[in-house]
Amino acid sequence: MYQWRKFEFFEEKLGGGKCKIPEEITGKIQCAYSGRGKLVIGCDDGTVSLLDRGLNFNFGFQAHTFSVLFLQMLKQRNFLVSIGEDEQISPQQSGMCLKVFDLDKMQPEGSSITSPDCIGILRIFTNQFPQAKITSFLVLEEAPPILHIAIGLDNGCIYCIKGDIARERITRFKLQVDSASGDGNSSVTGLGFRVDGQALLLFAVTPNSVSLFSMQSQPPRRQTLDQIGCDVNSVAMSDRSELIIGRPEALYFYEVDGCDQRNGKNTFNIYDLKNKLIANSLVVKEVSLMLCEWGNIILIMTDNSALCIGEKDMESKLDMLFKKNLYTVAINLVQTQQADASATAEVLRKYGDHLYSKQEYDEAMAQYIHTIGHLEPSYVIQKFLDAQRIYNLTNYLENLHEKGFASKDHTTLLLNCYTKLKDVEKLNVFIKSEDGVGEHKFDVETAIRVCRAANYHEHAMYVAKKAGRHEWYLKILLDDLGRYDEALQYISNLELSQAGVTVKEYGKILVEHKPAETINILMRLCTEDKELAKRGTSNGGYLSMLPSPVDFLNIFIHHPQSLMDFLEKYADKDTLERLEKGLRLLKSAWPSDLEHPLYDVDLAIILCEMNAFREGLLYLYEKLKLFKEVIACYMQAHDHEGLIACCKRLGDSGKGGDPALWADLLKYFGELGEDCSKEVKEVLTYIERDDILPPIIVLQTLSRNPCLTLSVIKDYIARKLEQESKLIEEDRRAIEKYQIGRHNGYEKRNSGPEDKC
């Protein structure tokens, strides 16, 4: 023991050791007890106080006149039993009383006192039961309202009281543990009740002994378990009904069979090493031989008698263990003997029922979870619904889903548990786990419906989207949240056929709130769209899937203007698409490596003009190098931006173009009769760059447009004047240079010989 490793598995709670007993408790604390989530404290002023889990004062009341010595809370009923000192009825009679309080029944409203009903009062000492100092006290609640009360005294006696205290239907009797010695070693320092099947046993401890009384015997039979006891406050009972005694050197655990009184006899034991238990124990005569055969054990005695022992069937063994509440032993037994799963589940169920009856709900649920797949879930669910243990119920339902045994009703109940607990984290794990929807661990529609009803719309939408339930997703977006833009975006990302179905179903509300955006969606559905075309298996298959505008007329029943807009856009889109196909045909039938097309050009030009197909005309004129006709098309369409762009492309002589096109453009803008200053400035840039026209012609051409001001050509004229000035200056210098040269030559020719001297 002294070599055991030490760990720090515990920590201080409730303020790190700084918590205090509430100030409302003014007396000296004499005793205390805990149970039903409360701490009960008795004081020397006769008061009893109840504290909650945080050691906060709930209420207090005057239980006894003078002092409270012992307290105990009952388990099956919310009763408090106390022993304390009250006023004496006579000088010869003790004032020591036992009282029973019903904590569920308080004084009526309006009363100035907060006190539970005292349903029973009993004087402890009588003429038949003389007064002594009380050293220990214990109550066992058998079957309400019957109580077993044991009161240990300093003279080695135990006063026992059995019956209904409230109705004063009781019996009293006395047990003698040790004889009074006068040195204090006979005091009853500890008591412990144990129910073993139908038998009621009572442990009694003094400083000199540990005894066990069989209470069903008349008179009760006493056994001595140990010749050493312990002092006061060193005795406890474990959850397994073992007596625990603390001595300076160690802790000691006592079972009912802790001491075998049949000394001097041979004992035959059968050990189950796997389960670490004694499977059978018998007192036998002297054994000569032991044999095993036919699945039995045969003992042959020295007197030639024999004993044949065989193993009981599993059901009998389990019944025996159940009667003693040895459920863990029963579970180990069925598992080690490889019983079928249903048999194991039945043992686990009984163990769970036993723990449930003791209000050990967490431990009970741990057993019930192991029965999933064999025990009807409603059996467990109903128990924890009745007990209002929502956390345990949630745990069970989670395991039902995890193991694939959940129904729609179970999904509904689990989601209701999450929403009632407002446990968003667990709801996220359940709804958004990667394998949740994929493996169908819950019913999708049920999950959507419950989350939607509880206003967990995002969770409902997540499930709907992941499960491909587009109608539910859009129903929540539109009906619950009014997020129309998001709904439209969602529809636009659906497959063509599914998008058409959803628009037919929700089109009316979309047209009402987002008419323009809805019409755009319809246009994509009813016309050939590149993005949608990519989703089709082939171009021909895709075209056959396109819905008709007639399919959507009903969604515009209350919005005729939007219907008109839709049909107009559809008609324009259809015309545009036909023209695009015509242009592709013209281009594909005139490859770049052919001088002439595979069609009659003149006829094609006539058809384009008849149908006002400007793009076709532009293509044909450009291929025929009829550049003036090209720019004439732009001029006719009043497309200034396209006109200038065309001239940039076709007016570059370096690329085989015609620079004279810029002069035609300048003439066009000069005769336009409207303000086109921006365009004129850009045209002048190219005229000046290539010196296409003299400035005087430019001025004369632009002067015909009354909407143009001098500022349009101001910079152009300034640059031209500067350029002319430079040319004039260069000419003047050249002339002067020439004149000087001529003069010098003349003088040289006219000079005579005498001049050379």
KOLNUDO-295798 format. One record per residue (C-alpha): residue in three letters; x, y, z. Coordinates in steps of 0.05 Angstrom, whole numbers, padded with zeros to 5 digits, always signed. Layout:
<recs>
ALAXYZ
...
</recs>
This chain:
<recs>
MET+00000+00000+00000
TYR+00056+00047+00018
GLN+00087+00037-00051
TRP+00024+00058-00088
ARG+00036+00117-00135
LYS+00003+00182-00118
PHE-00038+00225-00166
GLU-00075+00290-00163
PHE-00142+00269-00189
PHE-00182+00318-00148
GLU-00186+00393-00141
GLU-00219+00442-00094
LYS-00288+00466-00112
LEU-00335+00521-00090
GLY-00286+00579-00090
GLY-00220+00543-00080
GLY-00230+00527-00006
LYS-00256+00596+00013
CYS-00329+00576+00021
LYS-00362+00584+00089
ILE-00423+00560+00125
PRO-00478+00613+00114
GLU-00486+00667+00166
GLU-00558+00646+00178
ILE-00531+00586+00217
THR-00515+00617+00285
GLY-00512+00556+00330
LYS-00455+00507+00340
ILE-00459+00451+00290
GLN-00472+00384+00323
CYS-00488+00339+00265
ALA-00499+00338+00190
TYR-00527+00292+00135
SER-00533+00295+00059
GLY-00583+00270+00010
ARG-00631+00289-00047
GLY-00585+00344-00069
LYS-00586+00379+00000
LEU-00539+00386+00059
VAL-00576+00385+00126
ILE-00542+00414+00188
GLY-00564+00409+00261
CYS-00541+00457+00315
ASP-00538+00461+00391
ASP-00595+00512+00391
GLY-00644+00461+00363
THR-00646+00489+00292
VAL-00640+00450+00228
SER-00616+00485+00165
LEU-00618+00461+00092
LEU-00564+00483+00043
ASP-00561+00473-00032
ARG-00504+00449-00076
GLY-00467+00515-00071
LEU-00474+00514+00005
ASN-00525+00569+00000
PHE-00577+00575+00055
ASN-00646+00551+00032
PHE-00686+00552+00096
GLY-00682+00532+00169
PHE-00730+00513+00224
GLN-00733+00497+00299
ALA-00731+00422+00301
HIS-00718+00413+00376
THR-00721+00458+00436
PHE-00648+00452+00456
SER-00600+00413+00414
VAL-00600+00369+00351
LEU-00554+00308+00359
PHE-00567+00264+00298
LEU-00598+00272+00229
GLN-00614+00226+00170
MET-00650+00238+00104
LEU-00692+00181+00077
LYS-00682+00157+00005
GLN-00751+00136-00017
ARG-00789+00195+00013
ASN-00768+00267+00024
PHE-00768+00256+00099
LEU-00719+00279+00152
VAL-00709+00240+00216
SER-00675+00274+00275
ILE-00655+00260+00347
GLY-00651+00319+00393
GLU-00664+00346+00462
ASP-00732+00376+00479
GLU-00766+00398+00543
GLN-00777+00344+00596
ILE-00848+00324+00610
SER-00828+00305+00681
PRO-00764+00304+00721
GLN-00762+00228+00715
GLN-00771+00226+00640
SER-00717+00245+00590
GLY-00729+00300+00538
MET-00691+00262+00484
CYS-00739+00255+00424
LEU-00739+00225+00354
LYS-00777+00266+00303
VAL-00798+00255+00231
PHE-00808+00315+00184
ASP-00841+00315+00116
LEU-00800+00365+00075
ASP-00851+00365+00019
LYS-00904+00394+00065
MET-00888+00463+00090
GLN-00928+00511+00134
PRO-00988+00542+00096
GLU-00978+00606+00056
GLY-00983+00669+00099
SER-00951+00635+00158
SER-00893+00673+00190
ILE-00854+00608+00200
THR-00820+00568+00145
SER-00822+00498+00174
PRO-00839+00429+00148
ASP-00894+00387+00179
CYS-00872+00344+00237
ILE-00910+00279+00224
GLY-00883+00239+00283
ILE-00852+00248+00352
LEU-00825+00191+00395
ARG-00794+00193+00464
ILE-00731+00150+00460
PHE-00722+00130+00532
THR-00777+00097+00574
ASN-00781+00055+00636
GLN-00766-00007+00595
PHE-00710+00028+00557
PRO-00669+00067+00609
GLN-00632+00130+00590
ALA-00560+00127+00567
LYS-00515+00169+00523
ILE-00531+00161+00449
THR-00467+00148+00409
SER-00494+00126+00340
PHE-00559+00128+00300
LEU-00584+00096+00236
VAL-00650+00091+00198
LEU-00669+00041+00144
GLU-00731+00055+00103
GLU-00760-00013+00086
ALA-00826-00005+00050
PRO-00859+00062+00065
PRO-00883+00078+00117
ILE-00843+00024+00155
LEU-00778+00047+00186
HIS-00722+00007+00220
ILE-00686+00051+00271
ALA-00623+00032+00309
ILE-00597+00075+00366
GLY-00529+00057+00394
LEU-00512+00074+00466
ASP-00449+00081+00508
ASN-00469+00021+00551
GLY-00461-00029+00494
CYS-00536-00033+00479
ILE-00574-00018+00415
TYR-00646+00006+00421
CYS-00685-00016+00359
ILE-00751+00013+00336
LYS-00792-00015+00279
GLY-00858+00010+00249
ASP-00898+00070+00227
ILE-00875+00129+00270
ALA-00930+00175+00244
ARG-00986+00128+00267
GLU-00948+00106+00329
ARG-00952+00034+00307
ILE-00884+00011+00330
THR-00847-00044+00365
ARG-00785-00036+00408
PHE-00730-00085+00426
LYS-00660-00084+00454
LEU-00595-00114+00427
GLN-00534-00125+00471
VAL-00468-00118+00436
ASP-00416-00114+00491
SER-00425-00114+00565
ALA-00417-00046+00598
SER-00346-00041+00623
GLY-00345+00030+00650
ASP-00282+00047+00611
GLY-00319+00070+00548
ASN-00297+00009+00507
SER-00368-00018+00504
SER-00398+00043+00468
VAL-00432+00028+00402
THR-00389+00070+00356
GLY-00420+00052+00289
LEU-00480+00018+00257
GLY-00496-00007+00188
PHE-00559-00039+00157
ARG-00553-00089+00100
VAL-00610-00121+00061
ASP-00589-00189+00034
GLY-00647-00217-00006
GLN-00703-00225+00044
ALA-00655-00220+00103
LEU-00642-00157+00143
LEU-00574-00153+00176
LEU-00545-00102+00224
PHE-00471-00088+00233
ALA-00452-00061+00302
VAL-00382-00035+00320
THR-00351-00020+00387
PRO-00279-00005+00404
ASN-00269-00079+00420
SER-00310-00115+00367
VAL-00347-00119+00301
SER-00413-00156+00305
LEU-00468-00177+00258
PHE-00541-00186+00278
SER-00590-00227+00235
MET-00653-00187+00248
GLN-00701-00238+00218
SER-00685-00286+00275
GLN-00725-00281+00340
PRO-00688-00261+00380
PRO-00636-00232+00331
ARG-00575-00277+00326
ARG-00507-00245+00337
GLN-00441-00263+00304
THR-00373-00234+00320
LEU-00336-00215+00257
ASP-00274-00186+00290
GLN-00245-00178+00359
ILE-00220-00107+00343
GLY-00267-00049+00330
CYS-00257+00026+00324
ASP-00274+00092+00356
VAL-00332+00139+00339
ASN-00336+00169+00268
SER-00295+00114+00238
VAL-00351+00071+00209
ALA-00385+00074+00141
MET-00425+00031+00093
SER-00403+00024+00020
ASP-00451+00025-00039
ARG-00443-00051-00042
SER-00467-00056+00031
GLU-00398-00071+00058
LEU-00380-00046+00127
ILE-00318-00002+00125
ILE-00278+00011+00188
GLY-00221+00059+00194
ARG-00164+00044+00241
PRO-00097+00081+00246
GLU-00061+00028+00205
ALA-00111+00015+00149
LEU-00182+00012+00123
TYR-00220-00054+00133
PHE-00278-00080+00092
TYR-00327-00130+00122
GLU-00376-00174+00084
VAL-00432-00215+00114
ASP-00389-00277+00107
GLY-00327-00241+00133
CYS-00321-00291+00189
ASP-00336-00365+00183
GLN-00364-00389+00249
ARG-00358-00462+00229
ASN-00287-00471+00252
GLY-00255-00539+00254
LYS-00292-00566+00193
ASN-00269-00582+00123
THR-00292-00531+00071
PHE-00299-00549-00003
ASN-00292-00487-00048
ILE-00301-00481-00123
TYR-00264-00419-00150
ASP-00282-00382-00214
LEU-00214-00352-00230
LYS-00238-00314-00291
ASN-00292-00277-00252
LYS-00251-00278-00187
LEU-00306-00309-00145
ILE-00321-00372-00105
ALA-00373-00409-00145
ASN-00392-00456-00088
SER-00372-00469-00016
LEU-00393-00529+00026
VAL-00374-00557+00094
VAL-00357-00630+00082
LYS-00331-00691+00118
GLU-00259-00713+00110
VAL-00247-00723+00035
SER-00208-00782+00010
LEU-00212-00772-00066
MET-00238-00720-00115
LEU-00257-00739-00186
CYS-00288-00702-00246
GLU-00334-00738-00294
TRP-00399-00727-00333
GLY-00392-00653-00321
ASN-00397-00664-00246
ILE-00349-00665-00187
ILE-00348-00728-00144
LEU-00321-00727-00073
ILE-00307-00793-00039
MET-00302-00788+00036
THR-00259-00829+00084
ASP-00322-00863+00110
ASN-00336-00887+00039
SER-00394-00839+00030
ALA-00396-00797-00034
LEU-00419-00729-00056
CYS-00434-00711-00128
ILE-00437-00637-00147
GLY-00460-00609-00214
GLU-00466-00539-00241
LYS-00534-00506-00241
ASP-00564-00480-00305
MET-00551-00408-00324
GLU-00622-00385-00307
SER-00617-00412-00236
LYS-00549-00380-00225
LEU-00574-00313-00251
ASP-00636-00316-00207
MET-00592-00327-00147
LEU-00548-00268-00165
PHE-00608-00223-00179
LYS-00637-00237-00110
LYS-00572-00213-00080
ASN-00568-00153-00128
LEU-00501-00179-00154
TYR-00514-00153-00224
THR-00441-00140-00243
VAL-00425-00212-00225
ALA-00484-00235-00267
ILE-00460-00194-00326
ASN-00390-00221-00321
LEU-00418-00291-00315
VAL-00460-00289-00379
GLN-00404-00256-00418
THR-00350-00306-00398
GLN-00396-00365-00412
GLN-00410-00338-00482
ALA-00485-00330-00473
ASP-00523-00301-00532
ALA-00531-00226-00539
SER-00604-00226-00520
ALA-00589-00262-00454
THR-00534-00212-00438
ALA-00581-00155-00455
GLU-00633-00182-00407
VAL-00583-00183-00350
LEU-00562-00111-00368
ARG-00635-00090-00368
LYS-00647-00119-00299
TYR-00584-00085-00274
GLY-00607-00020-00305
ASP-00676-00028-00271
HIS-00642-00040-00205
LEU-00599+00023-00211
TYR-00659+00063-00236
SER-00699+00043-00174
LYS-00641+00070-00132
GLN-00645+00136-00172
GLU-00575+00124-00198
TYR-00597+00148-00267
ASP-00529+00157-00299
GLU-00506+00087-00281
ALA-00573+00058-00302
MET-00569+00092-00370
ALA-00499+00063-00380
GLN-00530-00006-00375
TYR-00590+00009-00419
ILE-00545+00034-00475
HIS-00513-00035-00478
THR-00581-00065-00492
ILE-00593-00026-00556
GLY-00612-00074-00611
HIS-00644-00124-00564
LEU-00688-00083-00517
GLU-00748-00044-00544
PRO-00725+00030-00540
SER-00793+00053-00516
TYR-00781+00015-00451
VAL-00721+00059-00434
ILE-00748+00123-00464
GLN-00812+00121-00423
LYS-00773+00111-00359
PHE-00731+00173-00369
LEU-00788+00215-00395
ASP-00825+00200-00331
ALA-00764+00216-00289
GLN-00753+00280-00329
ARG-00680+00262-00340
ILE-00671+00297-00406
TYR-00594+00291-00406
ASN-00597+00215-00397
LEU-00652+00210-00449
THR-00610+00251-00498
ASN-00551+00204-00487
TYR-00594+00143-00501
LEU-00624+00172-00564
GLU-00555+00192-00590
ASN-00532+00120-00582
LEU-00595+00095-00617
HIS-00578+00137-00678
GLU-00504+00120-00675
LYS-00519+00046-00676
GLY-00572+00052-00731
PHE-00634+00033-00691
ALA-00669+00101-00690
SER-00737+00112-00721
LYS-00769+00177-00744
ASP-00800+00186-00675
HIS-00732+00177-00642
THR-00702+00230-00688
THR-00759+00277-00670
LEU-00749+00265-00596
LEU-00673+00274-00598
LEU-00678+00339-00637
ASN-00731+00364-00588
CYS-00683+00347-00531
TYR-00627+00387-00564
THR-00672+00447-00577
LYS-00702+00445-00507
LEU-00632+00443-00478
LYS-00610+00496-00528
ASP-00548+00453-00540
VAL-00527+00481-00607
GLU-00459+00447-00604
LYS-00490+00377-00599
LEU-00541+00396-00651
ASN-00484+00416-00698
VAL-00449+00350-00686
PHE-00512+00310-00699
ILE-00535+00349-00760
LYS-00469+00367-00793
SER-00427+00305-00781
GLU-00395+00281-00846
ASP-00429+00213-00844
GLY-00495+00235-00812
VAL-00538+00245-00874
GLY-00496+00202-00920
GLU-00508+00139-00881
HIS-00580+00158-00864
LYS-00571+00154-00789
PHE-00634+00195-00782
ASP-00695+00209-00823
VAL-00680+00270-00865
GLU-00750+00298-00871
THR-00762+00290-00796
ALA-00697+00327-00780
ILE-00715+00384-00827
ARG-00786+00390-00800
VAL-00765+00390-00726
CYS-00707+00439-00736
ARG-00752+00485-00776
ALA-00807+00483-00723
ALA-00756+00501-00669
ASN-00730+00560-00711
TYR-00663+00526-00724
HIS-00669+00545-00797
GLU-00596+00540-00814
HIS-00592+00469-00790
ALA-00655+00450-00828
MET-00626+00482-00891
TYR-00560+00445-00882
VAL-00596+00378-00879
ALA-00641+00395-00938
LYS-00582+00417-00981
LYS-00538+00358-00965
ALA-00595+00309-00977
GLY-00614+00343-01043
ARG-00683+00362-01016
HIS-00686+00426-01056
GLU-00760+00438-01044
TRP-00749+00440-00968
TYR-00687+00485-00975
LEU-00725+00536-01017
LYS-00788+00531-00973
ILE-00746+00552-00913
LEU-00709+00607-00951
LEU-00773+00637-00979
ASP-00829+00622-00930
ASP-00790+00628-00865
LEU-00731+00674-00878
GLY-00751+00715-00939
ARG-00681+00710-00969
TYR-00702+00717-01041
ASP-00633+00733-01071
GLU-00603+00671-01039
ALA-00661+00629-01064
LEU-00650+00654-01135
GLN-00576+00639-01131
TYR-00591+00569-01105
ILE-00639+00555-01163
SER-00589+00580-01214
ASN-00539+00528-01190
LEU-00587+00469-01197
GLU-00590+00421-01255
LEU-00634+00445-01312
SER-00693+00399-01299
GLN-00692+00410-01224
ALA-00686+00485-01233
GLY-00748+00485-01277
VAL-00788+00446-01226
THR-00769+00492-01169
VAL-00785+00555-01209
LYS-00854+00528-01226
GLU-00867+00515-01152
TYR-00839+00579-01122
GLY-00842+00625-01182
LYS-00902+00666-01158
ILE-00868+00689-01094
LEU-00803+00702-01131
VAL-00837+00744-01185
GLU-00873+00783-01130
HIS-00809+00802-01093
LYS-00753+00797-01146
PRO-00786+00803-01215
ALA-00724+00823-01255
GLU-00679+00770-01224
THR-00732+00716-01234
ILE-00740+00735-01307
ASN-00665+00727-01315
ILE-00669+00657-01286
LEU-00726+00640-01335
MET-00686+00667-01393
ARG-00628+00620-01376
LEU-00677+00562-01370
CYS-00713+00576-01435
THR-00655+00595-01480
GLU-00590+00562-01496
ASP-00540+00583-01443
LYS-00467+00564-01445
GLU-00463+00548-01371
LEU-00525+00505-01373
ALA-00503+00473-01438
LYS-00441+00447-01403
ARG-00486+00407-01356
GLY-00521+00372-01414
THR-00495+00305-01440
SER-00493+00332-01511
ASN-00516+00394-01549
GLY-00574+00357-01581
GLY-00596+00326-01515
TYR-00591+00393-01481
LEU-00634+00430-01532
SER-00689+00378-01524
MET-00689+00392-01449
LEU-00702+00466-01456
PRO-00770+00486-01427
SER-00817+00532-01462
PRO-00839+00601-01436
VAL-00910+00574-01437
ASP-00891+00527-01380
PHE-00882+00587-01334
LEU-00941+00631-01353
ASN-00980+00613-01289
ILE-00928+00645-01243
PHE-00943+00713-01274
ILE-01018+00709-01261
HIS-01017+00770-01215
HIS-00960+00806-01250
PRO-00978+00818-01324
GLN-00925+00872-01333
SER-00870+00824-01312
LEU-00899+00772-01360
MET-00895+00822-01416
ASP-00823+00838-01398
PHE-00805+00764-01398
LEU-00837+00750-01466
GLU-00804+00811-01497
LYS-00736+00790-01472
TYR-00747+00719-01495
ALA-00767+00744-01565
ASP-00705+00789-01569
LYS-00660+00734-01544
ASP-00689+00686-01596
THR-00675+00736-01653
LEU-00605+00748-01627
GLU-00590+00675-01624
ARG-00613+00665-01697
LEU-00569+00722-01720
GLU-00509+00693-01682
LYS-00521+00627-01718
GLY-00524+00663-01785
LEU-00458+00698-01772
ARG-00425+00632-01753
LEU-00451+00603-01819
LEU-00422+00661-01860
LYS-00354+00654-01826
SER-00350+00578-01829
ALA-00367+00577-01904
TRP-00311+00626-01922
PRO-00247+00597-01893
SER-00185+00640-01891
ASP-00149+00596-01942
LEU-00203+00607-01996
GLU-00205+00669-02040
HIS-00280+00662-02051
PRO-00334+00635-02004
LEU-00376+00572-02013
TYR-00437+00616-02023
ASP-00460+00672-02070
VAL-00432+00735-02038
ASP-00480+00783-02074
LEU-00540+00742-02052
ALA-00514+00739-01981
ILE-00506+00815-01980
ILE-00578+00824-02004
LEU-00605+00776-01951
CYS-00566+00812-01896
GLU-00593+00880-01919
MET-00664+00853-01922
ASN-00660+00827-01851
ALA-00620+00887-01824
PHE-00565+00839-01806
ARG-00511+00890-01794
GLU-00459+00841-01765
GLY-00465+00799-01829
LEU-00457+00859-01874
LEU-00396+00883-01836
TYR-00364+00815-01842
LEU-00377+00810-01917
TYR-00356+00882-01934
GLU-00292+00873-01895
LYS-00275+00807-01929
LEU-00288+00841-01996
LYS-00244+00900-01974
LEU-00302+00948-01985
PHE-00278+00991-01927
LYS-00321+01051-01943
GLU-00383+01007-01941
VAL-00360+00981-01874
ILE-00355+01050-01842
ALA-00421+01069-01876
CYS-00455+01013-01836
TYR-00428+01042-01771
MET-00448+01113-01792
GLN-00518+01089-01808
ALA-00523+01056-01740
HIS-00496+01120-01707
ASP-00445+01075-01672
HIS-00389+01125-01661
GLU-00347+01080-01616
GLY-00350+01023-01666
LEU-00337+01071-01723
ILE-00272+01097-01694
ALA-00250+01027-01674
CYS-00263+01003-01744
CYS-00222+01060-01775
LYS-00164+01044-01727
ARG-00165+00973-01754
LEU-00179+00988-01828
GLY-00145+01055-01837
ASP-00074+01032-01822
SER-00035+01032-01888
GLY+00020+00990-01856
LYS-00030+00933-01849
GLY-00061+00941-01918
GLY-00113+00991-01896
ASP-00138+01056-01927
PRO-00118+01119-01889
ALA-00168+01159-01930
LEU-00222+01130-01885
TRP-00203+01182-01833
ALA-00221+01238-01882
ASP-00289+01205-01891
LEU-00298+01202-01815
LEU-00280+01276-01808
LYS-00330+01294-01862
TYR-00383+01251-01826
PHE-00373+01287-01760
GLY-00370+01355-01795
GLU-00439+01343-01824
LEU-00469+01309-01762
GLY-00503+01369-01732
GLU-00490+01349-01659
ASP-00435+01356-01608
CYS-00382+01303-01622
SER-00321+01340-01595
LYS-00291+01277-01563
GLU-00295+01237-01628
VAL-00268+01295-01670
LYS-00207+01303-01626
GLU-00191+01229-01633
VAL-00200+01231-01709
LEU-00155+01293-01714
THR-00100+01254-01678
TYR-00096+01203-01735
ILE-00105+01256-01791
GLU-00048+01296-01762
ARG-00005+01235-01751
ASP-00010+01211-01823
ASP-00017+01282-01853
ILE-00079+01261-01889
LEU-00111+01330-01899
PRO-00085+01401-01899
PRO-00109+01445-01842
ILE-00151+01489-01887
ILE-00191+01430-01910
VAL-00200+01407-01837
LEU-00226+01476-01818
GLN-00273+01479-01877
THR-00300+01409-01862
LEU-00312+01420-01788
SER-00341+01489-01797
ARG-00404+01457-01825
ASN-00422+01429-01756
PRO-00452+01487-01715
CYS-00447+01446-01650
LEU-00371+01446-01652
THR-00330+01501-01620
LEU-00261+01528-01635
SER-00234+01493-01574
VAL-00240+01426-01610
ILE-00186+01445-01661
LYS-00149+01496-01620
ASP-00091+01449-01602
TYR-00091+01420-01672
ILE-00086+01490-01705
ALA-00033+01512-01655
ARG+00010+01452-01672
LYS+00001+01463-01746
LEU+00018+01537-01741
GLU+00080+01520-01702
GLN+00098+01468-01753
GLU+00087+01519-01810
SER+00128+01571-01773
LYS+00185+01523-01767
LEU+00182+01507-01841
ILE+00181+01581-01859
GLU+00240+01594-01814
GLU+00278+01537-01846
ASP+00262+01563-01915
ARG+00285+01633-01897
ARG+00351+01608-01871
ALA+00361+01567-01933
ILE+00347+01627-01977
GLU+00396+01671-01938
LYS+00448+01618-01942
TYR+00438+01612-02017
GLN+00441+01687-02028
ILE+00506+01694-01991
GLY+00537+01639-02031
ARG+00517+01670-02097
HIS+00547+01739-02078
ASN+00613+01710-02059
GLY+00617+01673-02124
TYR+00603+01735-02165
GLU+00659+01776-02133
LYS+00707+01721-02144
ARG+00693+01716-02218
ASN+00699+01793-02231
SER+00766+01805-02196
GLY+00828+01820-02243
PRO+00902+01801-02239
GLU+00918+01864-02204
ASP+00871+01847-02150
LYS+00911+01785-02133
CYS+00969+01829-02112
</recs>
